[in-house]
Amino acid sequence: MSQNTLTVTDNRTGKTYTLAVENGSVRAMDLRQIKTSPDDFGLMTYDPAFMNTASCRSSITFIDGDRGILRYRGYPIEVLAEHCTFLEVAYLLLFGELPTDQQLKTWVGEVTHHTMLHETTRKFMENFRYNAHPMGMLVSTVAALSTIYPEAKDIHDPDNRLLQIRRLIAKMPSIAAAAYRHSLGFPYVYPDNDLSYPENFMNMLWKMVEPKYVANPVMARALDILFILHADHEQNCSANVMRSVGSSHSDPYLSMAGAAAALAGPLHGGANEEVLKMLDEIGTKENVPAYIRKIKEGHGKLMGFGHRVYKNYDPRAKIIKWTAEQVFEVTGRNPMLDVALELERIALEDEYFIKRKLYPNVDFYSGIIYQAMGFKPEMFTVLFAIPRTVGWLAQWQELLTDQDQKISRPRQIWTGYETREFVPLTKRGQELASTR
């Protein structure tokens, strides 16, 4: 008997089954053979929130949460953040290898070519209410792009898929900037193709009356690093939605609108906003010990600490902490950083948090940087969505070329009534009334 098997004995029947083990997992469908009778449906697994269920095989992003490791296509996130641009990393995630010099120039040119929004899209965005949430605007506008590019429905044509991928990566900063300008009542700014990806985004955000916007290089590089860190994160909630919607063979715009909607939730992309609220509540460095005591007594949560996957220091948090220092040399030191650093110091030395493996995650410092750059909290998740577009598209593309994949449809465990006798409307409630 192969060692890569699992022997299971069903104590209900006394029967023994041999299940193949591959990549540290067994196929859930192999459990269906375990039955108590011929008409039994077969054994299922019950796994709310997919805590221990693999829904796909992927070669895009690797995470070892216990050791605090994050790699894109095998490259450590620390190395990519130090040496690469965001579009370089985007190429890696989508095509599996880092580009050559010529490949990168071609790729950057192809993306840059699609940064302009169709005028109907701009007019569509103008009709949102003056105080519309930027994330709601972004989700709706991405979905609306499906009507502008109907050819995107031909998802099985690789060249057509690549065209839509380039369009989405190029247009997301344009949509995000337009949503930001709309919230301020400012006119939209057209992209400037002379600028790099982060610089062009900053131009569309902050250009006023100057003939040519010139981005601060430190700020532009910080934004590029933040984009790299947020580009993908394995099978998270929004990536799972992208794959689930995409499994129905919906076009990439509609699939990505679903993914962005998932990202909008406070338990996912909105977590860094919650960190800022917590730091505001603490107020000063001197108030940190009292706040820590309150958390340990069971009152509230320590936002920005702990992660569904990481049981060690989130590797992205270390990079963001360094990036924050660079940004503050330009913007001036955000007083919230001192509160954050003290909170981190005490928490990392406290047995209560060490025992629970509560380490800073990517959200702990990212909100502080965004605030220092001048963004309001409602823009934070939009900033997250721009780079995560690449990860969503890489996951979507991998899904479509995976022969094992079918339309997503989880099973359920029925807990409701068996067959019930119908009661006419005129008689409903009479039985209850007669028992009173």
Protein Blocks (a to p, Z undefined) as FASTA:
>chain_A
ZZkbcddddfknopacddddeehiacfklmmmpcfbfklgbjcdddehilaccfbdcfkb
ccdfknopaceehiafklmmmmmcfklmmmmmmnopacdfklmmmmmmmmmmmmpccfkl
mmmmmmpcfklcfklmmmmmmmmmmmmmmmlmmmmbmklmmmmmmmmmmmmmmmmmmmmm
mmnopacddddfkbcfklmmmmmmmockbfbdcddfklmmmmmmmmmmmmpgcjafklmm
mmmmmmnopafklmmmmmmmmmmpmklmmmmmmmmmmmmmnopamlmmmmmmmmmnopac
dehiacfklccdcfklmmmmmmmmmmmmmnopafklmmmmmmmmmmmmpmklmmnopacd
fklmmmmmmmmnopafklmmmmmmmmmmmmmmmmmmmmmmmmkbccdddddddfbdcddd
dddfklgoklmmmmZZ
